[in-house]
Amino acid sequence: MVAPVHCMSRTVKTVTNLWHEWIVGIGGGPTIVTLDAGDPGGAPTGDRRLRLEIIREIRRTAELLRITEKAAAAFAAAEYRQLGFSSLDGYYKQNRANRKVREAG
């Protein structure tokens, strides 16, 4: 069976929209969770890797704070807005830098 071809939406620019695409799907398209289950494939690259890292950070936050992933996504979205990010790339880079500091200390 051939896995469905799906390009992640280029209109996704916020954490809220990213979470929605990942868990619910956008415009009647499949969720990323569903696609991953059907075709785990190799290591993600580029934009997919960036988005996956944000999702992983949401999941880490949920586990650490013992809240739902949906609540952690709302927390991340509020942080994204509060810090004034205009792109997921900037938010990803900030999270990566914070994680390196945490891991080093």
Biopython code that builds the backbone (N, CA, C, O; Angstrom):
import numpy as np
from Bio.PDB.StructureBuilder import StructureBuilder

atoms = [
    (1, "MET", "N", (0.837, -1.177, 0.000)),
    (1, "MET", "CA", (0.000, 0.000, 0.000)),
    (1, "MET", "C", (0.881, 1.239, 0.000)),
    (1, "MET", "O", (1.850, 1.315, 0.755)),
    (2, "VAL", "N", (0.555, 2.193, -0.830)),
    (2, "VAL", "CA", (1.322, 3.424, -0.931)),
    (2, "VAL", "C", (0.751, 4.440, 0.042)),
    (2, "VAL", "O", (-0.460, 4.656, 0.085)),
    (3, "ALA", "N", (1.636, 5.070, 0.834)),
    (3, "ALA", "CA", (1.203, 6.075, 1.801)),
    (3, "ALA", "C", (0.715, 7.318, 1.060)),
    (3, "ALA", "O", (1.236, 7.650, -0.005)),
    (4, "PRO", "N", (-0.272, 7.999, 1.613)),
    (4, "PRO", "CA", (-0.761, 9.216, 0.958)),
    (4, "PRO", "C", (0.328, 10.281, 0.918)),
    (4, "PRO", "O", (1.124, 10.414, 1.847)),
    (5, "VAL", "N", (0.346, 11.028, -0.169)),
    (5, "VAL", "CA", (1.304, 12.115, -0.303)),
    (5, "VAL", "C", (0.680, 13.346, 0.333)),
    (5, "VAL", "O", (-0.456, 13.713, 0.035)),
    (6, "HIS", "N", (1.432, 13.962, 1.199)),
    (6, "HIS", "CA", (0.911, 15.139, 1.883)),
    (6, "HIS", "C", (2.047, 16.113, 2.129)),
    (6, "HIS", "O", (3.086, 15.746, 2.677)),
    (7, "CYS", "N", (1.846, 17.341, 1.726)),
    (7, "CYS", "CA", (2.792, 18.412, 2.021)),
    (7, "CYS", "C", (2.223, 19.197, 3.175)),
    (7, "CYS", "O", (1.044, 19.548, 3.176)),
    (8, "MET", "N", (3.051, 19.470, 4.150)),
    (8, "MET", "CA", (2.591, 20.268, 5.268)),
    (8, "MET", "C", (2.222, 21.650, 4.753)),
    (8, "MET", "O", (2.864, 22.173, 3.842)),
    (9, "SER", "N", (1.201, 22.231, 5.332)),
    (9, "SER", "CA", (0.686, 23.511, 4.876)),
    (9, "SER", "C", (1.713, 24.623, 5.053)),
    (9, "SER", "O", (2.322, 24.753, 6.114)),
    (10, "ARG", "N", (1.899, 25.416, 4.019)),
    (10, "ARG", "CA", (2.798, 26.563, 4.084)),
    (10, "ARG", "C", (2.104, 27.748, 4.748)),
    (10, "ARG", "O", (2.747, 28.759, 5.029)),
    (11, "THR", "N", (0.807, 27.640, 5.000)),
    (11, "THR", "CA", (0.094, 28.728, 5.662)),
    (11, "THR", "C", (0.234, 28.657, 7.178)),
    (11, "THR", "O", (-0.142, 29.597, 7.879)),
    (12, "VAL", "N", (0.767, 27.558, 7.687)),
    (12, "VAL", "CA", (0.939, 27.394, 9.128)),
    (12, "VAL", "C", (2.119, 28.257, 9.580)),
    (12, "VAL", "O", (3.270, 28.009, 9.220)),
    (13, "LYS", "N", (1.796, 29.279, 10.380)),
    (13, "LYS", "CA", (2.822, 30.218, 10.833)),
    (13, "LYS", "C", (2.853, 30.395, 12.346)),
    (13, "LYS", "O", (3.719, 31.095, 12.872)),
    (14, "THR", "N", (1.909, 29.762, 13.050)),
    (14, "THR", "CA", (1.841, 29.905, 14.499)),
    (14, "THR", "C", (1.829, 28.536, 15.165)),
    (14, "THR", "O", (1.548, 27.520, 14.530)),
    (15, "VAL", "N", (2.135, 28.532, 16.443)),
    (15, "VAL", "CA", (2.121, 27.283, 17.208)),
    (15, "VAL", "C", (0.714, 26.700, 17.238)),
    (15, "VAL", "O", (0.538, 25.487, 17.124)),
    (16, "THR", "N", (-0.286, 27.563, 17.391)),
    (16, "THR", "CA", (-1.676, 27.087, 17.423)),
    (16, "THR", "C", (-2.031, 26.366, 16.126)),
    (16, "THR", "O", (-2.601, 25.275, 16.157)),
    (17, "ASN", "N", (-1.698, 26.970, 14.993)),
    (17, "ASN", "CA", (-2.001, 26.339, 13.702)),
    (17, "ASN", "C", (-1.190, 25.068, 13.493)),
    (17, "ASN", "O", (-1.691, 24.094, 12.932)),
    (18, "LEU", "N", (0.056, 25.075, 13.940)),
    (18, "LEU", "CA", (0.892, 23.871, 13.832)),
    (18, "LEU", "C", (0.263, 22.727, 14.614)),
    (18, "LEU", "O", (0.130, 21.619, 14.095)),
    (19, "TRP", "N", (-0.124, 22.987, 15.852)),
    (19, "TRP", "CA", (-0.738, 21.953, 16.689)),
    (19, "TRP", "C", (-2.019, 21.434, 16.043)),
    (19, "TRP", "O", (-2.279, 20.231, 16.033)),
    (20, "HIS", "N", (-2.815, 22.359, 15.504)),
    (20, "HIS", "CA", (-4.071, 21.970, 14.861)),
    (20, "HIS", "C", (-3.800, 21.050, 13.661)),
    (20, "HIS", "O", (-4.456, 20.019, 13.512)),
    (21, "GLU", "N", (-2.849, 21.415, 12.819)),
    (21, "GLU", "CA", (-2.524, 20.573, 11.665)),
    (21, "GLU", "C", (-2.023, 19.208, 12.125)),
    (21, "GLU", "O", (-2.368, 18.189, 11.528)),
    (22, "TRP", "N", (-1.226, 19.182, 13.163)),
    (22, "TRP", "CA", (-0.612, 17.948, 13.637)),
    (22, "TRP", "C", (-1.642, 16.980, 14.203)),
    (22, "TRP", "O", (-1.581, 15.775, 13.960)),
    (23, "ILE", "N", (-2.591, 17.527, 14.963)),
    (23, "ILE", "CA", (-3.538, 16.684, 15.698)),
    (23, "ILE", "C", (-4.897, 16.562, 15.021)),
    (23, "ILE", "O", (-5.501, 15.490, 15.054)),
    (24, "VAL", "N", (-5.397, 17.644, 14.403)),
    (24, "VAL", "CA", (-6.742, 17.658, 13.837)),
    (24, "VAL", "C", (-6.727, 17.560, 12.312)),
    (24, "VAL", "O", (-7.596, 16.924, 11.716)),
    (25, "GLY", "N", (-5.741, 18.190, 11.690)),
    (25, "GLY", "CA", (-5.683, 18.276, 10.237)),
    (25, "GLY", "C", (-6.203, 19.625, 9.777)),
    (25, "GLY", "O", (-6.946, 20.286, 10.503)),
    (26, "ILE", "N", (-5.827, 20.030, 8.602)),
    (26, "ILE", "CA", (-6.239, 21.327, 8.064)),
    (26, "ILE", "C", (-6.944, 21.118, 6.730)),
    (26, "ILE", "O", (-6.488, 20.351, 5.883)),
    (27, "GLY", "N", (-8.057, 21.811, 6.561)),
    (27, "GLY", "CA", (-8.770, 21.787, 5.287)),
    (27, "GLY", "C", (-9.185, 20.401, 4.829)),
    (27, "GLY", "O", (-9.176, 20.102, 3.635)),
    (28, "GLY", "N", (-9.545, 19.567, 5.773)),
    (28, "GLY", "CA", (-9.973, 18.216, 5.424)),
    (28, "GLY", "C", (-8.822, 17.254, 5.145)),
    (28, "GLY", "O", (-9.046, 16.086, 4.826)),
    (29, "GLY", "N", (-7.597, 17.745, 5.265)),
    (29, "GLY", "CA", (-6.427, 16.890, 5.041)),
    (29, "GLY", "C", (-6.168, 16.000, 6.245)),
    (29, "GLY", "O", (-6.750, 16.196, 7.312)),
    (30, "PRO", "N", (-5.305, 15.035, 6.069)),
    (30, "PRO", "CA", (-5.003, 14.121, 7.167)),
    (30, "PRO", "C", (-4.183, 14.810, 8.253)),
    (30, "PRO", "O", (-3.522, 15.818, 8.002)),
    (31, "THR", "N", (-4.233, 14.263, 9.441)),
    (31, "THR", "CA", (-3.382, 14.769, 10.512)),
    (31, "THR", "C", (-1.967, 14.247, 10.285)),
    (31, "THR", "O", (-1.773, 13.221, 9.633)),
    (32, "ILE", "N", (-1.007, 14.943, 10.814)),
    (32, "ILE", "CA", (0.369, 14.476, 10.696)),
    (32, "ILE", "C", (0.550, 13.212, 11.532)),
    (32, "ILE", "O", (1.316, 12.322, 11.161)),
    (33, "VAL", "N", (-0.151, 13.134, 12.652)),
    (33, "VAL", "CA", (-0.105, 11.929, 13.488)),
    (33, "VAL", "C", (-0.532, 10.710, 12.674)),
    (33, "VAL", "O", (0.113, 9.663, 12.738)),
    (34, "THR", "N", (-1.605, 10.843, 11.918)),
    (34, "THR", "CA", (-2.107, 9.741, 11.089)),
    (34, "THR", "C", (-1.090, 9.362, 10.024)),
    (34, "THR", "O", (-0.841, 8.179, 9.790)),
    (35, "LEU", "N", (-0.503, 10.366, 9.380)),
    (35, "LEU", "CA", (0.488, 10.079, 8.349)),
    (35, "LEU", "C", (1.712, 9.382, 8.933)),
    (35, "LEU", "O", (2.248, 8.454, 8.328)),
    (36, "ASP", "N", (2.154, 9.825, 10.102)),
    (36, "ASP", "CA", (3.302, 9.197, 10.753)),
    (36, "ASP", "C", (3.024, 7.742, 11.095)),
    (36, "ASP", "O", (3.908, 6.892, 10.980)),
    (37, "ALA", "N", (1.794, 7.454, 11.516)),
    (37, "ALA", "CA", (1.438, 6.081, 11.875)),
    (37, "ALA", "C", (1.459, 5.172, 10.645)),
    (37, "ALA", "O", (1.830, 4.002, 10.739)),
    (38, "GLY", "N", (1.060, 5.711, 9.500)),
    (38, "GLY", "CA", (1.022, 4.908, 8.284)),
    (38, "GLY", "C", (2.357, 4.768, 7.597)),
    (38, "GLY", "O", (2.598, 3.784, 6.898)),
    (39, "ASP", "N", (3.231, 5.742, 7.787)),
    (39, "ASP", "CA", (4.532, 5.723, 7.121)),
    (39, "ASP", "C", (5.549, 6.457, 7.985)),
    (39, "ASP", "O", (5.823, 7.634, 7.751)),
    (40, "PRO", "N", (6.117, 5.769, 8.989)),
    (40, "PRO", "CA", (7.056, 6.438, 9.872)),
    (40, "PRO", "C", (8.304, 6.939, 9.150)),
    (40, "PRO", "O", (8.923, 7.907, 9.591)),
    (41, "GLY", "N", (8.678, 6.299, 8.058)),
    (41, "GLY", "CA", (9.780, 6.770, 7.223)),
    (41, "GLY", "C", (11.064, 7.003, 7.974)),
    (41, "GLY", "O", (11.251, 6.522, 9.091)),
    (42, "GLY", "N", (11.956, 7.758, 7.336)),
    (42, "GLY", "CA", (13.254, 8.057, 7.925)),
    (42, "GLY", "C", (13.200, 9.306, 8.780)),
    (42, "GLY", "O", (12.132, 9.772, 9.177)),
    (43, "ALA", "N", (14.372, 9.829, 9.051)),
    (43, "ALA", "CA", (14.488, 11.023, 9.878)),
    (43, "ALA", "C", (13.893, 12.230, 9.149)),
    (43, "ALA", "O", (14.130, 12.423, 7.956)),
    (44, "PRO", "N", (13.126, 13.031, 9.868)),
    (44, "PRO", "CA", (12.550, 14.219, 9.236)),
    (44, "PRO", "C", (13.637, 15.237, 8.906)),
    (44, "PRO", "O", (14.661, 15.305, 9.586)),
    (45, "THR", "N", (13.413, 16.011, 7.880)),
    (45, "THR", "CA", (14.379, 17.030, 7.483)),
    (45, "THR", "C", (13.680, 18.372, 7.310)),
    (45, "THR", "O", (12.457, 18.434, 7.190)),
    (46, "GLY", "N", (14.456, 19.433, 7.299)),
    (46, "GLY", "CA", (13.965, 20.767, 7.001)),
    (46, "GLY", "C", (12.806, 21.214, 7.859)),
    (46, "GLY", "O", (12.826, 21.089, 9.084)),
    (47, "ASP", "N", (11.795, 21.738, 7.192)),
    (47, "ASP", "CA", (10.629, 22.290, 7.859)),
    (47, "ASP", "C", (9.929, 21.238, 8.711)),
    (47, "ASP", "O", (9.428, 21.548, 9.792)),
    (48, "ARG", "N", (9.891, 20.026, 8.244)),
    (48, "ARG", "CA", (9.251, 18.936, 8.997)),
    (48, "ARG", "C", (9.979, 18.709, 10.325)),
    (48, "ARG", "O", (9.343, 18.495, 11.357)),
    (49, "ARG", "N", (11.315, 18.758, 10.292)),
    (49, "ARG", "CA", (12.097, 18.568, 11.518)),
    (49, "ARG", "C", (11.830, 19.711, 12.498)),
    (49, "ARG", "O", (11.656, 19.483, 13.695)),
    (50, "LEU", "N", (11.801, 20.923, 11.989)),
    (50, "LEU", "CA", (11.532, 22.097, 12.812)),
    (50, "LEU", "C", (10.178, 21.941, 13.507)),
    (50, "LEU", "O", (10.071, 22.144, 14.717)),
    (51, "ARG", "N", (9.161, 21.585, 12.751)),
    (51, "ARG", "CA", (7.818, 21.434, 13.312)),
    (51, "ARG", "C", (7.754, 20.287, 14.306)),
    (51, "ARG", "O", (7.102, 20.395, 15.344)),
    (52, "LEU", "N", (8.428, 19.192, 13.991)),
    (52, "LEU", "CA", (8.441, 18.050, 14.899)),
    (52, "LEU", "C", (9.092, 18.429, 16.224)),
    (52, "LEU", "O", (8.631, 17.995, 17.280)),
    (53, "GLU", "N", (10.135, 19.215, 16.191)),
    (53, "GLU", "CA", (10.792, 19.641, 17.430)),
    (53, "GLU", "C", (9.865, 20.505, 18.283)),
    (53, "GLU", "O", (9.873, 20.402, 19.510)),
    (54, "ILE", "N", (9.076, 21.347, 17.645)),
    (54, "ILE", "CA", (8.114, 22.157, 18.404)),
    (54, "ILE", "C", (7.064, 21.249, 19.035)),
    (54, "ILE", "O", (6.689, 21.445, 20.191)),
    (55, "ILE", "N", (6.592, 20.266, 18.290)),
    (55, "ILE", "CA", (5.621, 19.308, 18.839)),
    (55, "ILE", "C", (6.245, 18.538, 20.004)),
    (55, "ILE", "O", (5.593, 18.327, 21.026)),
    (56, "ARG", "N", (7.485, 18.124, 19.857)),
    (56, "ARG", "CA", (8.160, 17.402, 20.949)),
    (56, "ARG", "C", (8.288, 18.282, 22.187)),
    (56, "ARG", "O", (8.139, 17.802, 23.311)),
    (57, "GLU", "N", (8.561, 19.558, 21.986)),
    (57, "GLU", "CA", (8.670, 20.492, 23.116)),
    (57, "GLU", "C", (7.312, 20.642, 23.807)),
    (57, "GLU", "O", (7.242, 20.719, 25.033)),
    (58, "ILE", "N", (6.253, 20.684, 23.029)),
    (58, "ILE", "CA", (4.904, 20.731, 23.608)),
    (58, "ILE", "C", (4.665, 19.477, 24.442)),
    (58, "ILE", "O", (4.136, 19.559, 25.551)),
    (59, "ARG", "N", (5.044, 18.343, 23.927)),
    (59, "ARG", "CA", (4.845, 17.085, 24.654)),
    (59, "ARG", "C", (5.706, 17.018, 25.913)),
    (59, "ARG", "O", (5.256, 16.513, 26.942)),
    (60, "ARG", "N", (6.944, 17.525, 25.842)),
    (60, "ARG", "CA", (7.810, 17.575, 27.030)),
    (60, "ARG", "C", (7.189, 18.484, 28.093)),
    (60, "ARG", "O", (7.193, 18.154, 29.279)),
    (61, "THR", "N", (6.662, 19.615, 27.667)),
    (61, "THR", "CA", (6.022, 20.547, 28.593)),
    (61, "THR", "C", (4.822, 19.893, 29.261)),
    (61, "THR", "O", (4.630, 20.025, 30.470)),
    (62, "ALA", "N", (4.019, 19.193, 28.480)),
    (62, "ALA", "CA", (2.843, 18.507, 29.031)),
    (62, "ALA", "C", (3.263, 17.504, 30.096)),
    (62, "ALA", "O", (2.652, 17.421, 31.161)),
    (63, "GLU", "N", (4.295, 16.754, 29.801)),
    (63, "GLU", "CA", (4.760, 15.743, 30.751)),
    (63, "GLU", "C", (5.349, 16.390, 32.003)),
    (63, "GLU", "O", (5.056, 15.971, 33.122)),
    (64, "LEU", "N", (6.173, 17.406, 31.807)),
    (64, "LEU", "CA", (6.818, 18.084, 32.926)),
    (64, "LEU", "C", (5.805, 18.758, 33.846)),
    (64, "LEU", "O", (5.914, 18.663, 35.069)),
    (65, "LEU", "N", (4.827, 19.434, 33.265)),
    (65, "LEU", "CA", (3.830, 20.155, 34.058)),
    (65, "LEU", "C", (2.615, 19.307, 34.422)),
    (65, "LEU", "O", (1.726, 19.740, 35.155)),
    (66, "ARG", "N", (2.603, 18.082, 33.886)),
    (66, "ARG", "CA", (1.489, 17.159, 34.124)),
    (66, "ARG", "C", (0.157, 17.772, 33.711)),
    (66, "ARG", "O", (-0.814, 17.797, 34.467)),
    (67, "ILE", "N", (0.159, 18.269, 32.465)),
    (67, "ILE", "CA", (-1.042, 18.842, 31.864)),
    (67, "ILE", "C", (-1.278, 18.137, 30.539)),
    (67, "ILE", "O", (-0.431, 17.374, 30.073)),
    (68, "THR", "N", (-2.423, 18.392, 29.938)),
    (68, "THR", "CA", (-2.699, 17.768, 28.644)),
    (68, "THR", "C", (-1.811, 18.398, 27.568)),
    (68, "THR", "O", (-1.307, 19.509, 27.734)),
    (69, "GLU", "N", (-1.633, 17.684, 26.485)),
    (69, "GLU", "CA", (-0.865, 18.230, 25.371)),
    (69, "GLU", "C", (-1.570, 19.456, 24.788)),
    (69, "GLU", "O", (-0.916, 20.398, 24.340)),
    (70, "LYS", "N", (-2.886, 19.442, 24.795)),
    (70, "LYS", "CA", (-3.635, 20.601, 24.300)),
    (70, "LYS", "C", (-3.344, 21.829, 25.159)),
    (70, "LYS", "O", (-3.154, 22.923, 24.629)),
    (71, "ALA", "N", (-3.308, 21.655, 26.478)),
    (71, "ALA", "CA", (-2.989, 22.766, 27.380)),
    (71, "ALA", "C", (-1.539, 23.217, 27.180)),
    (71, "ALA", "O", (-1.247, 24.412, 27.218)),
    (72, "ALA", "N", (-0.649, 22.275, 26.972)),
    (72, "ALA", "CA", (0.754, 22.625, 26.726)),
    (72, "ALA", "C", (0.903, 23.374, 25.404)),
    (72, "ALA", "O", (1.732, 24.277, 25.291)),
    (73, "ALA", "N", (0.105, 23.003, 24.408)),
    (73, "ALA", "CA", (0.132, 23.712, 23.122)),
    (73, "ALA", "C", (-0.367, 25.144, 23.317)),
    (73, "ALA", "O", (0.183, 26.073, 22.725)),
    (74, "ALA", "N", (-1.401, 25.334, 24.140)),
    (74, "ALA", "CA", (-1.897, 26.679, 24.433)),
    (74, "ALA", "C", (-0.837, 27.488, 25.172)),
    (74, "ALA", "O", (-0.670, 28.680, 24.914)),
    (75, "PHE", "N", (-0.131, 26.850, 26.080)),
    (75, "PHE", "CA", (0.962, 27.495, 26.813)),
    (75, "PHE", "C", (2.060, 27.934, 25.834)),
    (75, "PHE", "O", (2.554, 29.059, 25.920)),
    (76, "ALA", "N", (2.436, 27.053, 24.913)),
    (76, "ALA", "CA", (3.457, 27.368, 23.912)),
    (76, "ALA", "C", (2.989, 28.489, 22.989)),
    (76, "ALA", "O", (3.775, 29.361, 22.619)),
    (77, "ALA", "N", (1.715, 28.466, 22.620)),
    (77, "ALA", "CA", (1.168, 29.506, 21.744)),
    (77, "ALA", "C", (1.198, 30.861, 22.435)),
    (77, "ALA", "O", (1.501, 31.873, 21.802)),
    (78, "ALA", "N", (0.888, 30.891, 23.726)),
    (78, "ALA", "CA", (0.929, 32.147, 24.485)),
    (78, "ALA", "C", (2.366, 32.661, 24.564)),
    (78, "ALA", "O", (2.615, 33.858, 24.425)),
    (79, "GLU", "N", (3.295, 31.755, 24.785)),
    (79, "GLU", "CA", (4.714, 32.137, 24.828)),
    (79, "GLU", "C", (5.161, 32.689, 23.475)),
    (79, "GLU", "O", (5.878, 33.688, 23.415)),
    (80, "TYR", "N", (4.746, 32.053, 22.414)),
    (80, "TYR", "CA", (5.069, 32.475, 21.043)),
    (80, "TYR", "C", (4.597, 33.915, 20.820)),
    (80, "TYR", "O", (5.342, 34.750, 20.308)),
    (81, "ARG", "N", (3.351, 34.191, 21.211)),
    (81, "ARG", "CA", (2.796, 35.541, 21.047)),
    (81, "ARG", "C", (3.487, 36.548, 21.965)),
    (81, "ARG", "O", (3.835, 37.651, 21.544)),
    (82, "GLN", "N", (3.680, 36.154, 23.223)),
    (82, "GLN", "CA", (4.269, 37.058, 24.209)),
    (82, "GLN", "C", (5.685, 37.467, 23.819)),
    (82, "GLN", "O", (6.073, 38.619, 24.016)),
    (83, "LEU", "N", (6.447, 36.549, 23.277)),
    (83, "LEU", "CA", (7.819, 36.846, 22.887)),
    (83, "LEU", "C", (7.902, 37.518, 21.522)),
    (83, "LEU", "O", (8.982, 37.906, 21.077)),
    (84, "GLY", "N", (6.750, 37.652, 20.860)),
    (84, "GLY", "CA", (6.681, 38.406, 19.616)),
    (84, "GLY", "C", (7.246, 37.706, 18.392)),
    (84, "GLY", "O", (7.712, 38.368, 17.465)),
    (85, "PHE", "N", (7.214, 36.395, 18.373)),
    (85, "PHE", "CA", (7.720, 35.667, 17.213)),
    (85, "PHE", "C", (6.779, 35.837, 16.032)),
    (85, "PHE", "O", (5.559, 35.885, 16.190)),
    (86, "SER", "N", (7.360, 35.926, 14.862)),
    (86, "SER", "CA", (6.554, 36.032, 13.643)),
    (86, "SER", "C", (6.714, 34.793, 12.775)),
    (86, "SER", "O", (6.116, 34.691, 11.704)),
    (87, "SER", "N", (7.533, 33.846, 13.249)),
    (87, "SER", "CA", (7.731, 32.624, 12.475)),
    (87, "SER", "C", (7.986, 31.447, 13.401)),
    (87, "SER", "O", (8.477, 31.605, 14.519)),
    (88, "LEU", "N", (7.644, 30.280, 12.914)),
    (88, "LEU", "CA", (7.939, 29.063, 13.674)),
    (88, "LEU", "C", (9.439, 28.833, 13.746)),
    (88, "LEU", "O", (9.934, 28.257, 14.715)),
    (89, "ASP", "N", (10.164, 29.274, 12.732)),
    (89, "ASP", "CA", (11.616, 29.112, 12.717)),
    (89, "ASP", "C", (12.259, 29.834, 13.898)),
    (89, "ASP", "O", (13.112, 29.270, 14.583)),
    (90, "GLY", "N", (11.854, 31.074, 14.136)),
    (90, "GLY", "CA", (12.406, 31.829, 15.259)),
    (90, "GLY", "C", (12.082, 31.175, 16.587)),
    (90, "GLY", "O", (12.931, 31.101, 17.474)),
    (91, "TYR", "N", (10.865, 30.704, 16.722)),
    (91, "TYR", "CA", (10.443, 30.031, 17.948)),
    (91, "TYR", "C", (11.233, 28.734, 18.146)),
    (91, "TYR", "O", (11.667, 28.428, 19.256)),
    (92, "TYR", "N", (11.410, 27.991, 17.082)),
    (92, "TYR", "CA", (12.192, 26.744, 17.135)),
    (92, "TYR", "C", (13.622, 27.034, 17.590)),
    (92, "TYR", "O", (14.150, 26.344, 18.461)),
    (93, "LYS", "N", (14.243, 28.050, 17.003)),
    (93, "LYS", "CA", (15.634, 28.378, 17.355)),
    (93, "LYS", "C", (15.750, 28.791, 18.814)),
    (93, "LYS", "O", (16.714, 28.427, 19.488)),
    (94, "GLN", "N", (14.777, 29.547, 19.307)),
    (94, "GLN", "CA", (14.793, 29.943, 20.712)),
    (94, "GLN", "C", (14.652, 28.727, 21.617)),
    (94, "GLN", "O", (15.370, 28.611, 22.610)),
    (95, "ASN", "N", (13.740, 27.820, 21.289)),
    (95, "ASN", "CA", (13.568, 26.596, 22.082)),
    (95, "ASN", "C", (14.816, 25.735, 22.060)),
    (95, "ASN", "O", (15.200, 25.163, 23.081)),
    (96, "ARG", "N", (15.449, 25.642, 20.901)),
    (96, "ARG", "CA", (16.675, 24.844, 20.783)),
    (96, "ARG", "C", (17.771, 25.434, 21.659)),
    (96, "ARG", "O", (18.472, 24.696, 22.351)),
    (97, "ALA", "N", (17.928, 26.749, 21.638)),
    (97, "ALA", "CA", (18.940, 27.405, 22.457)),
    (97, "ALA", "C", (18.638, 27.187, 23.946)),
    (97, "ALA", "O", (19.543, 26.898, 24.729)),
    (98, "ASN", "N", (17.373, 27.325, 24.328)),
    (98, "ASN", "CA", (16.990, 27.094, 25.732)),
    (98, "ASN", "C", (17.270, 25.656, 26.152)),
    (98, "ASN", "O", (17.731, 25.413, 27.268)),
    (99, "ARG", "N", (16.997, 24.713, 25.276)),
    (99, "ARG", "CA", (17.229, 23.306, 25.592)),
    (99, "ARG", "C", (18.720, 23.034, 25.788)),
    (99, "ARG", "O", (19.099, 22.286, 26.689)),
    (100, "LYS", "N", (19.559, 23.629, 24.962)),
    (100, "LYS", "CA", (21.010, 23.443, 25.105)),
    (100, "LYS", "C", (21.498, 23.990, 26.435)),
    (100, "LYS", "O", (22.370, 23.392, 27.065)),
    (101, "VAL", "N", (20.951, 25.112, 26.871)),
    (101, "VAL", "CA", (21.322, 25.691, 28.158)),
    (101, "VAL", "C", (20.892, 24.758, 29.287)),
    (101, "VAL", "O", (21.658, 24.506, 30.217)),
    (102, "ARG", "N", (19.655, 24.245, 29.203)),
    (102, "ARG", "CA", (19.159, 23.314, 30.229)),
    (102, "ARG", "C", (20.009, 22.060, 30.305)),
    (102, "ARG", "O", (20.338, 21.595, 31.396)),
    (103, "GLU", "N", (20.366, 21.513, 29.159)),
    (103, "GLU", "CA", (21.145, 20.277, 29.113)),
    (103, "GLU", "C", (22.578, 20.482, 29.596)),
    (103, "GLU", "O", (23.182, 19.562, 30.147)),
    (104, "ALA", "N", (23.120, 21.667, 29.398)),
    (104, "ALA", "CA", (24.487, 21.955, 29.818)),
    (104, "ALA", "C", (24.568, 22.199, 31.329)),
    (104, "ALA", "O", (25.591, 21.934, 31.959)),
    (105, "GLY", "N", (23.472, 22.708, 31.893)),
    (105, "GLY", "CA", (23.496, 23.083, 33.327)),
    (105, "GLY", "C", (23.021, 22.001, 34.159)),
    (105, "GLY", "O", (22.973, 22.137, 35.382)),
]
sb = StructureBuilder()
sb.init_structure("model")
sb.init_model(0)
sb.init_chain("A")
sb.init_seg("    ")
for serial, (resi, resn, name, xyz) in enumerate(atoms, 1):
    if name == "N":
        sb.init_residue(resn, " ", resi, " ")
    sb.init_atom(name, np.array(xyz, "f"), 0.0, 1.0, " ", f" {name:<3s}", serial, name[0])
structure = sb.get_structure()
